[in-house]
């Protein structure tokens, strides 16, 4: 096969194939206009994949609403060995494909199953996966295949996708490597024209064709056909794809009626099943077998259809032909062929296709068909196909005459779209909502709630106000839905950059306290986690920590009950993790983060895992395990990338880690990123974490005025959540700046929170901060009290910081011997955890006592990347390669690759040696 003008593209693909044969993996997205040659490059890749296994799929516009249909075609050659998958992966895959019943699987667990199947196949032979017209794959399949593409590393797999430019690019593919196919250079375009038209073509006509085709290979091929090479109007200023569609349609209209019927029926059917199309045409026309066979043969002679006798399928030569045929038919003609297809489709074997064709054949409301579509939506939901569920429900709504039922089905469709992570689609569905009647205000409230959630997912203003307004209405009709809307409003208020006075966290809290019937008593042993969290956060924001503490403490206890991570508590895990920080409960934060992360890995629930990974990272920062924290932050960002999240939001979230390490460039880069995203703030929890990180950085570098300036807003404009993290640093900075008034104000706020919490962490920080303000006769007792309170905790950062402050105070009291003991301990602790700025601060203080601190070598983890650190720690604990792969959402081949690198870096030859090396 000769491809004119595609040398660069072919070289890229050859490089990927060679890498796969060497055991590595690669992904490439080919982008370009319709007909520009993407499919030809893919065909060339398949032809060049000698010694490799190939699996291929092409998107079909009419099949977009059938969940996991494309993925099923990709994995069909490998399903025979699915029994070797880990049980949760196998169950998820079988449920998604309708091969087994069960609860709806998380899409990313299905993705892990797909990755494992493909990677295991590639162990035997390298693998090429080709996805043409990816913009028309069903969303569930595309999400899974994009997830697989992002997780490939050392598996011997190449994934190639082709995308059309004139269709909105699926966001799930954003960030993957891509190459845009340009127009053919004139010399290559002329050579291609000669290939198809022959040397006898008139020069004037050839020049006209080259001008009209504008370097598009498909246009060159089509314009080279027949005597009327270039017809009037082809050069009109329209997109090349539309012009080609018009030309294809004129060719179709010149054909006999039976051939036109065959083409329209094939265009309305997404399966490519030649026998199904033949039966439908026979149902429509009553024609005999020979006449229908002749119609198929004519379509193939005209190169509109291609047949595959072995598989019994017929496909359009190019997707533009299918779209031209279907869109060029009248509505009546389309309904007619869909009715015929419904009549010959087995409603028991393929209920979704039967229902879809029946709906497309309907001319007006039809509750019988709508009910069938609703049942299809339920099956789609049970298999995890939430966008398919949304599509079936929308079509059911279109066919529903009763206004309340029609609105309810649309709302269910919108909720399904949000569950699928498609807020734009949800907004499109909400635009179809009719105005609720006077007796159905609660339907409008449900719509506002969904609209608010869509805005929250899209990062737009107004989400808190919409959720709060919805909650106030829903509380009068459905108390549980109203409670959930209030919790969602709190969630939104925590993460959005700004809310405004009309829809602040304080307004949400006030509404909860005055209108919600579900504000449970903290002593109620039967109280649910969401009820306790609502009561706790409402009191925290509107009243204070003292009144909120019993409810937050009870909520955290409930979240730590056996099996809680498998219950509805998971939905509100962010509110729970924030409650642990507000209560200064390091044990709850660590336990919930660990258990909920383990549950998320078991279920493949990546969004829940993302929240838990951040909680684990934050917990490890406070514990002084900065290398471990880095691996959790890397996991958080890795998941964000795998799920297609915006890296501008996800990547700066490790700002506290950089601050404790004393890395000024990384810390300030993350802080600037937050400011650029939220220029008008004071904002949500990410802003407060960035503020607290700045305070830590400046204290470590002994820049006390800057530390005080960073923390001052916590007093002047107290945030609803996470402001307490900056208060101890503000006390310290203000004292160093000789500003006792600010120090006392900060201490007052700290005391209110710490006494309400009552944890050793909180009380230790309070005692330490009081020591900084106390007269010399009282300070030492308070420093010692802080040290005693913090000693049994895992909080290495706070223990070292307390030793540092105590040692500094002792040095100023001219007690050099006692000061050296504390400062030496602080220096050793900070050095061992990698807190460079604080270690240097302790070293300078120690030198002022007359002692030089010994330099210590960094641990082995500093040689490893975050991914390698995670893998090596799990391997040292005895996890198998497959167990590590499942936990990290990668393949076992990639685990083997990283372990080989780790062994070389650390100079070990077996897993048994890893634990000893890591302990150095």
Secondary structure, DSSP 4 states (H G I P E B T S, - for coil): ---TT-HHHHHHHHHHHHHHHTT--EEEEEEESTTSSHHHHHHHHHHH-TTSEEEEEE--GGGTTSTTHHHHHHHGGGGGGGGGS-HHHHHHHHHHTTSS--SPPPHHHHHHHHHHHHHHHHHHS-EEEEEESGGGS-HHHHHHHHHHHHH-SSSSEEEEEEEETTSPPPGGGTTS-EEE--PPPHHHHHHHHHHHH-TTS-HHHHHHHHHHHTT-HHHHHHHTSSS--S-TTTTSSS-HHHHHHHHHHHHHHTS-HHHHHHHHHHHH-SS-BHHHHHHHHHHHH---HHHHHHHHHHHHHTTSEEEETTTTEEEESSHHHHHHHHHHS-HHHHHHHHHHHHHHS-TTT-HHHHHHHHHHH--S--HHHHHHHHHHHHHHHHTT-HHHHHHHHHHHHHT--SHHHHHHHHHHHHHHHHHTT-HHHHHHHHTTPPPPPTT-HHHHHHHHHHHHHHHHHHT-TTHHHHHHHHHHHHTTT-HHHHHHHHHHHHHHHHHSS---GGG-HHHHHHHHHHH-TT---TT-TT--HHHHHHHHHHHHHHT-HHHHHHHHHHHHHHHTSTTGGGSGGGGGHHHHHHHHHHTT-HHHHHHHHHHHHHHHHHHT-HHHHHHHHHHHHHHHHHHT-HHHHHHHHHHHHHHHHHTT--HHHHGGGGHHHHHHHT-HHHHHHHHHHHHHH-TT---SHHHHHHHHHHHHHHHHTT-HHHHHHHHTHHHHT--SSSGGGGHHHHHHHHHHTT-HHHHHHHHHHHHHHHHHH--HHHHHHHHHHHHHHS-HHHHHHHHHHHHHHHHTSS-HHHHHHHHHHHHHHHHHTT-HHHHHHHHHHHHHHHHHHT-HHHHHHHHHHHHHTT-PPPP-PPPGGGGS-HHHHHHHHHHHTT--HHHHHHHHTS-HHHHHHHHHHHHHHHT-SSGGGHHHHHT-
